[in-house]
Amino acid sequence: MIKRIISIAAVVAAVGALTPATAQASAGQVLKLRKGLTITLPNAWKVHGKGDFTYVVAGKCKKLHQPGCHQFSIFGPKGIAIGDELFEPYTGKSPYYPATDVQPCPLNAKWSYGGGAKLLTSGYREIGKGHKAQYRAWRITCVGNDSSKVKATFIQREWLLPKSKILVVDKFSTAGLSEVLTNAVWR
């Protein structure tokens, strides 16, 4: 009986010793944003920039902001202010596209945005308890640089918190991002 109690105590002590390290490793990295929004990202994701222009690499990436770099963006007021074509403020009436010219397709540098954007979904999604973001998902086409032939399409997801002036833009359907945003905390 005493051996059994000692064995159980040893197991409890070992589990107790592992729990903080395990919890810390699984907790991920904390990213604090505007207005008290705090999100916890998986440890494998890498954060670049800060403030109004924050980029999170959530997959393969040879060079930040280049086609093929699997990243999503988090914009504050300055990023929202230039988020529509011709650097007008982002309104959600069209996809986030801060440019005056044809941009490279995020999937492949040999392709360009094709001008075809179709709104697939519009509504509200929770970002943390008690905060609803205006959500939109757009299907956007990419065409060959040497032709107008459609080479690919991608889904661009956008979450806008207009009062907090936070916009999340994801061109790669980042696995786990919806859950990260849903589980956000406001402090």
Backbone bond lengths (Angstrom), bond angles and torsions (degrees), N, CA, C in turn:
res aa  C-N    CA-C-N  psi(-1)  N-CA   C-N-CA  omega(-1)  CA-C   N-CA-C  phi
1 M - - - 1.446 - - 1.529 110.83 -
2 I 1.331 117.64 -44.49 1.468 121.00 179.86 1.525 109.96 -64.89
3 K 1.364 117.04 -39.74 1.473 120.14 177.64 1.523 109.87 -60.78
4 R 1.329 116.32 -40.32 1.459 121.02 -179.19 1.532 110.15 -65.14
5 I 1.307 119.10 -43.68 1.460 123.01 178.84 1.525 109.78 -63.99
6 I 1.324 116.85 -42.18 1.463 120.51 178.44 1.519 109.67 -63.91
7 S 1.346 118.59 -41.74 1.462 122.45 179.01 1.518 110.95 -63.09
8 I 1.321 117.07 -44.57 1.466 120.63 178.58 1.526 110.05 -63.56
9 A 1.332 116.28 -42.27 1.465 120.13 178.29 1.522 110.82 -62.07
10 A 1.314 117.43 -39.00 1.468 121.41 179.07 1.529 110.57 -65.48
11 V 1.329 116.95 -41.81 1.466 121.16 178.75 1.526 109.79 -64.58
12 V 1.337 117.34 -46.36 1.465 121.14 179.34 1.522 110.26 -60.47
13 A 1.316 117.78 -42.93 1.460 121.43 179.14 1.525 110.64 -63.37
14 A 1.333 116.52 -42.43 1.469 120.27 179.89 1.521 110.63 -65.38
15 V 1.327 117.49 -43.72 1.461 120.58 178.76 1.519 109.96 -65.02
16 G 1.316 116.80 -42.37 1.462 121.00 178.07 1.511 111.71 -60.88
17 A 1.319 116.86 -37.43 1.462 120.83 179.61 1.520 111.15 -70.18
18 L 1.336 117.56 -30.84 1.460 120.69 -178.81 1.520 112.65 -84.84
19 T 1.304 117.39 -28.22 1.453 120.63 -173.27 1.517 114.23 -56.48
20 P 1.343 122.22 -48.87 1.462 119.73 -179.70 1.526 112.86 -60.44
21 A 1.318 117.71 -41.79 1.468 120.18 179.88 1.521 109.92 -65.48
22 T 1.330 116.94 -42.65 1.454 120.80 179.72 1.513 109.98 -64.55
23 A 1.331 116.44 -45.22 1.461 119.89 179.68 1.523 110.46 -61.88
24 Q 1.324 117.55 -41.38 1.452 120.78 -179.74 1.522 110.74 -65.68
25 A 1.331 117.31 -41.88 1.459 120.70 -179.08 1.520 111.32 -67.00
26 S 1.343 117.60 -36.48 1.455 119.66 -177.36 1.526 111.69 -85.39
27 A 1.327 117.78 -16.44 1.458 120.56 -177.33 1.528 111.49 -66.81
28 G 1.299 118.39 -33.32 1.451 121.54 -179.89 1.513 111.69 86.04
29 Q 1.320 115.14 -172.25 1.457 120.49 -178.47 1.529 110.03 -98.43
30 V 1.289 115.82 139.48 1.463 122.36 -176.68 1.520 108.99 -93.48
31 L 1.332 115.05 130.88 1.463 121.55 177.88 1.522 107.47 -120.06
32 K 1.330 115.97 115.67 1.460 121.71 -179.93 1.522 108.49 -94.93
33 L 1.333 115.03 127.42 1.457 121.59 -177.82 1.531 110.32 -116.33
34 R 1.285 116.77 -169.64 1.466 123.41 -179.42 1.528 112.34 -59.68
35 K 1.314 114.74 154.86 1.463 123.66 170.41 1.523 113.70 55.70
36 G 1.338 117.62 23.59 1.457 121.26 176.39 1.521 115.35 87.36
37 L 1.335 117.88 7.41 1.463 120.23 177.74 1.526 108.86 -73.92
38 T 1.319 115.77 125.57 1.456 121.96 178.74 1.516 108.35 -126.21
39 I 1.333 116.21 125.18 1.461 120.27 177.38 1.524 108.79 -120.19
40 T 1.320 114.27 148.30 1.458 120.48 178.58 1.522 107.92 -108.50
41 L 1.317 115.04 118.63 1.465 122.33 -177.23 1.520 110.32 -99.76
42 P 1.328 117.45 149.30 1.465 118.89 171.89 1.524 110.58 -57.30
43 N 1.315 116.06 146.86 1.467 120.53 -178.23 1.525 113.19 -59.23
44 A 1.321 118.21 -28.03 1.465 121.46 -178.29 1.531 112.35 -72.22
45 W 1.325 117.72 -20.12 1.455 120.79 179.70 1.527 109.13 -78.40
46 K 1.318 116.63 141.80 1.464 122.09 -177.26 1.526 110.40 -116.57
47 V 1.331 115.91 129.22 1.461 122.59 -177.47 1.530 109.48 -95.30
48 H 1.334 115.30 134.83 1.470 122.66 176.35 1.523 107.92 -129.38
49 G 1.309 116.55 146.96 1.452 120.64 -179.84 1.513 111.04 75.21
50 K 1.324 115.10 -175.96 1.463 120.47 178.00 1.517 108.62 -166.09
51 G 1.307 115.52 174.00 1.455 120.47 177.39 1.510 112.71 64.44
52 D 1.317 116.33 -127.90 1.465 121.62 -175.09 1.524 114.10 -72.77
53 F 1.316 117.49 -12.54 1.459 121.26 -178.17 1.526 109.54 -136.06
54 T 1.321 116.02 89.18 1.454 121.97 179.74 1.522 108.18 -114.91
55 Y 1.322 115.98 133.87 1.466 121.59 -178.36 1.517 108.42 -124.00
56 V 1.318 115.60 135.84 1.455 120.66 -178.84 1.526 108.22 -120.81
57 V 1.334 116.14 115.94 1.462 121.40 176.59 1.521 106.75 -83.67
58 A 1.334 115.07 121.34 1.465 120.60 -174.16 1.525 111.66 -122.05
59 G 1.304 116.68 21.91 1.461 121.38 -179.38 1.514 108.83 -172.78
60 K 1.324 115.51 -154.25 1.462 118.12 -178.69 1.527 110.33 -68.85
61 C 1.325 114.50 145.76 1.459 119.48 -178.29 1.520 109.01 -163.39
62 K 1.334 116.16 115.70 1.464 119.75 175.46 1.521 110.38 -82.84
63 K 1.340 116.58 -40.32 1.459 120.50 -179.31 1.529 108.33 -149.21
64 L 1.318 115.46 128.54 1.464 122.26 -179.54 1.532 110.62 -55.15
65 H 1.312 116.74 140.25 1.469 125.51 177.74 1.527 113.68 69.64
66 Q 1.300 118.11 11.42 1.454 121.02 178.11 1.526 109.65 -105.20
67 P 1.358 117.86 152.39 1.456 119.23 177.31 1.530 110.78 -52.41
68 G 1.317 115.16 138.31 1.457 120.98 -179.74 1.515 114.00 93.17
69 C 1.328 118.08 -11.08 1.464 120.60 178.40 1.527 107.90 -82.63
70 H 1.317 115.86 108.93 1.465 121.52 -176.89 1.522 109.61 -76.25
71 Q 1.312 114.66 96.21 1.450 121.48 -177.00 1.526 109.14 -140.59
72 F 1.317 115.73 161.48 1.459 120.48 167.86 1.518 107.07 -127.37
73 S 1.323 115.45 161.92 1.457 121.47 -173.41 1.520 109.91 -118.33
74 I 1.338 115.02 146.86 1.456 121.57 173.98 1.527 106.09 -125.59
75 F 1.329 115.16 116.70 1.458 120.55 -175.90 1.524 110.82 -110.41
76 G 1.319 114.83 145.74 1.452 122.67 171.50 1.520 108.74 -102.15
77 P 1.340 118.37 -161.41 1.467 121.79 -175.93 1.526 114.84 -54.76
78 K 1.335 118.21 -40.63 1.475 119.80 -179.08 1.522 111.69 -66.74
79 G 1.326 117.85 -37.83 1.456 121.19 177.62 1.520 112.13 -70.78
80 I 1.320 116.70 -37.09 1.469 121.44 178.26 1.525 109.91 -68.47
81 A 1.326 117.41 -35.32 1.467 122.28 -176.98 1.529 113.21 -64.65
82 I 1.330 118.00 -19.70 1.472 121.06 -178.66 1.525 111.96 -120.83
83 G 1.331 118.40 18.66 1.458 122.31 -168.67 1.503 118.13 -83.54
84 D 1.323 118.45 -1.40 1.456 120.17 178.00 1.525 108.26 -109.83
85 E 1.316 115.30 161.26 1.453 119.54 179.87 1.533 109.71 -52.20
86 L 1.293 117.16 146.17 1.467 125.38 -175.68 1.525 111.16 69.24
87 F 1.334 116.90 20.82 1.457 123.80 176.92 1.536 112.85 60.12
88 E 1.303 116.04 32.16 1.462 122.21 173.54 1.530 108.24 -84.57
89 P 1.332 118.49 166.03 1.470 120.17 179.00 1.542 112.21 -64.09
90 Y 1.314 115.08 141.93 1.462 121.50 175.55 1.527 108.59 -68.23
91 T 1.339 116.70 132.03 1.462 121.51 178.67 1.521 112.46 -120.89
92 G 1.322 116.99 -16.92 1.455 120.98 -175.40 1.521 112.67 91.36
93 K 1.330 117.74 -4.25 1.469 120.28 177.83 1.521 111.68 -74.34
94 S 1.313 115.91 -18.23 1.462 122.73 175.20 1.532 106.19 -145.31
95 P 1.336 117.25 164.97 1.469 118.93 -178.28 1.534 112.52 -63.02
96 Y 1.319 115.77 155.90 1.459 121.28 174.57 1.525 107.03 -61.34
97 Y 1.325 116.77 120.76 1.463 122.11 -175.70 1.525 108.52 -158.24
98 P 1.330 117.95 81.08 1.460 120.50 -177.80 1.534 111.47 -83.59
99 A 1.322 115.44 81.67 1.467 119.37 -178.20 1.522 109.99 -158.58
100 T 1.300 115.32 160.27 1.462 120.51 174.86 1.517 110.92 -112.57
101 D 1.320 116.18 -8.20 1.459 120.31 -178.17 1.521 109.44 -126.44
102 V 1.313 116.32 -179.51 1.453 121.50 178.31 1.522 108.41 -75.85
103 Q 1.308 115.79 127.53 1.464 122.69 -176.95 1.520 110.85 -99.83
104 P 1.334 118.53 155.44 1.456 121.11 174.22 1.523 110.15 -63.59
105 C 1.302 115.17 146.37 1.461 121.53 175.61 1.531 107.94 -67.41
106 P 1.324 119.22 136.81 1.466 119.88 -179.72 1.531 113.32 -65.61
107 L 1.334 116.99 -14.64 1.461 120.14 -178.00 1.520 113.58 -86.84
108 N 1.347 116.94 -29.56 1.452 120.17 -172.83 1.534 109.34 -161.14
109 A 1.316 117.92 129.88 1.466 122.19 -177.96 1.527 112.81 -67.00
110 K 1.333 117.51 -17.53 1.466 121.00 179.74 1.528 111.99 -82.73
111 W 1.321 116.28 -0.90 1.464 121.79 -179.51 1.517 109.70 -121.44
112 S 1.337 115.85 162.63 1.465 122.24 177.88 1.520 109.35 -128.92
113 Y 1.326 115.04 163.68 1.458 119.34 171.58 1.516 107.39 -57.65
114 G 1.325 116.13 136.13 1.457 120.12 -176.49 1.508 114.41 -95.24
115 G 1.308 117.94 -0.60 1.459 119.66 179.68 1.508 113.41 83.86
116 G 1.318 117.39 -10.11 1.458 119.88 179.67 1.511 111.06 -94.25
117 A 1.321 116.42 108.44 1.468 120.93 176.56 1.519 107.86 -126.17
118 K 1.321 115.66 128.30 1.463 120.51 -179.76 1.528 108.28 -123.36
119 L 1.324 115.35 127.42 1.457 120.24 176.83 1.527 108.87 -71.32
120 L 1.324 116.59 120.06 1.462 121.98 -179.38 1.519 112.14 -95.42
121 T 1.327 116.27 -40.69 1.460 121.84 -175.23 1.522 109.40 -143.62
122 S 1.308 114.89 140.88 1.454 120.80 176.05 1.524 107.49 -144.68
123 G 1.313 116.16 136.78 1.458 119.62 -179.74 1.517 109.83 170.39
124 Y 1.310 115.23 -149.24 1.461 120.41 -179.04 1.513 109.97 -125.79
125 R 1.322 116.23 143.13 1.462 123.17 176.57 1.515 107.99 -132.03
126 E 1.308 115.62 143.53 1.458 120.40 -179.76 1.525 110.67 -77.07
127 I 1.316 115.29 133.04 1.466 121.81 169.52 1.522 104.79 -120.25
128 G 1.307 115.50 98.18 1.453 120.29 -174.02 1.516 110.48 71.97
129 K 1.290 115.70 163.91 1.467 121.12 -177.58 1.527 110.95 -65.95
130 G 1.337 115.47 127.62 1.455 121.29 174.12 1.512 116.55 83.61
131 H 1.333 119.13 4.87 1.460 121.70 179.44 1.526 109.36 -125.32
132 K 1.314 116.05 121.86 1.460 121.92 179.24 1.525 109.83 -106.44
133 A 1.311 114.72 129.91 1.463 120.81 176.74 1.524 108.85 -99.67
134 Q 1.327 115.81 146.79 1.454 120.31 170.04 1.528 105.94 -73.85
135 Y 1.322 115.99 121.42 1.464 120.89 -175.15 1.520 110.17 -112.53
136 R 1.323 114.77 138.28 1.465 121.10 174.60 1.520 108.88 -141.28
137 A 1.318 114.83 144.39 1.467 121.10 172.82 1.528 107.00 -127.02
138 W 1.315 115.72 126.29 1.463 123.13 -177.41 1.528 109.89 -115.51
139 R 1.314 116.93 138.60 1.472 120.73 168.69 1.521 105.75 -94.97
140 I 1.327 115.44 123.08 1.463 121.70 -176.35 1.521 108.73 -120.92
141 T 1.325 116.17 138.59 1.461 120.43 -178.41 1.523 111.06 -97.68
142 C 1.316 114.43 151.16 1.460 122.90 172.14 1.519 107.59 -120.45
143 V 1.317 115.61 137.96 1.462 121.08 179.41 1.520 109.74 -118.57
144 G 1.324 115.65 160.42 1.462 120.23 176.32 1.517 110.28 -65.54
145 N 1.321 117.19 143.09 1.465 120.59 179.38 1.521 112.10 -64.28
146 D 1.327 117.20 -23.62 1.461 120.69 -178.34 1.529 112.43 -100.58
147 S 1.336 117.20 4.92 1.461 120.54 179.75 1.522 109.43 -158.90
148 S 1.305 114.95 177.05 1.463 118.82 176.34 1.526 110.55 -103.26
149 K 1.337 115.91 14.73 1.456 120.32 -179.57 1.536 109.67 -72.78
150 V 1.339 116.21 129.86 1.453 121.08 179.63 1.525 109.29 -66.89
151 K 1.330 115.90 124.47 1.466 122.25 -179.57 1.528 111.61 -100.04
152 A 1.335 116.57 -31.85 1.464 119.74 -177.22 1.517 109.07 -165.51
153 T 1.302 115.02 165.88 1.460 121.48 170.32 1.522 107.76 -131.05
154 F 1.311 115.27 155.84 1.460 119.97 174.46 1.523 108.09 -141.62
155 I 1.304 115.67 160.96 1.460 122.32 178.09 1.529 107.96 -102.07
156 Q 1.316 115.74 125.26 1.464 120.88 174.67 1.523 107.52 -106.24
157 R 1.333 114.91 118.07 1.462 120.58 179.52 1.523 108.91 -101.45
158 E 1.333 115.44 141.00 1.461 121.01 -177.46 1.529 110.20 -136.79
159 W 1.324 115.77 130.77 1.466 122.97 175.65 1.524 106.91 -118.58
160 L 1.322 118.27 118.78 1.459 122.11 179.87 1.526 110.12 -116.52
161 L 1.309 114.98 126.09 1.464 122.71 171.24 1.527 105.98 -106.42
162 P 1.351 118.37 92.85 1.467 119.90 -171.66 1.525 114.44 -64.59
163 K 1.333 118.43 -37.26 1.472 119.65 -179.10 1.525 111.14 -70.83
164 S 1.331 116.75 -38.22 1.468 121.06 179.52 1.522 112.33 -84.24
165 K 1.320 116.36 -11.07 1.467 123.08 -178.47 1.525 111.71 55.59
166 I 1.345 113.12 56.71 1.464 121.37 176.58 1.519 107.05 -128.87
167 L 1.321 116.66 132.98 1.457 122.70 177.72 1.527 108.82 -131.73
168 V 1.323 116.25 126.63 1.463 122.05 175.55 1.523 107.18 -107.98
169 V 1.336 117.01 128.02 1.460 122.58 -179.80 1.523 108.23 -123.98
170 D 1.339 115.76 123.43 1.468 122.23 -177.99 1.519 109.61 -125.83
171 K 1.322 117.38 114.60 1.467 122.75 -179.58 1.525 112.90 -96.31
172 F 1.330 117.27 -2.15 1.459 120.27 -173.38 1.526 113.80 -119.84
173 S 1.327 117.84 14.31 1.469 121.01 -177.47 1.525 110.10 46.24
174 T 1.305 115.63 51.97 1.460 123.05 -174.97 1.522 111.25 -55.42
175 A 1.320 115.32 118.66 1.461 120.75 179.02 1.519 110.07 -62.12
176 G 1.309 116.88 129.38 1.450 121.96 177.23 1.519 114.56 91.67
177 L 1.333 118.63 -12.33 1.463 120.15 -177.21 1.524 112.02 -64.76
178 S 1.314 117.89 -42.73 1.471 120.02 179.04 1.524 111.00 -57.37
179 E 1.331 116.72 -42.63 1.461 120.96 -179.76 1.525 111.15 -67.62
180 V 1.332 116.68 -40.06 1.469 120.75 177.42 1.526 109.58 -58.33
181 L 1.330 117.27 -44.60 1.463 120.86 -179.01 1.528 111.59 -70.19
182 T 1.312 117.34 -41.11 1.465 120.88 178.49 1.525 110.70 -61.06
183 N 1.338 116.89 -37.23 1.463 121.56 -177.63 1.533 113.40 -88.70
184 A 1.314 117.58 9.67 1.471 121.13 178.72 1.527 110.02 -61.00
185 V 1.321 114.81 160.90 1.461 121.54 179.52 1.521 108.47 -125.90
186 W 1.322 115.89 140.73 1.461 121.91 175.60 1.513 107.97 -105.66
187 R 1.308 118.05 126.28 1.472 121.65 -177.74 1.506 110.41 -119.29
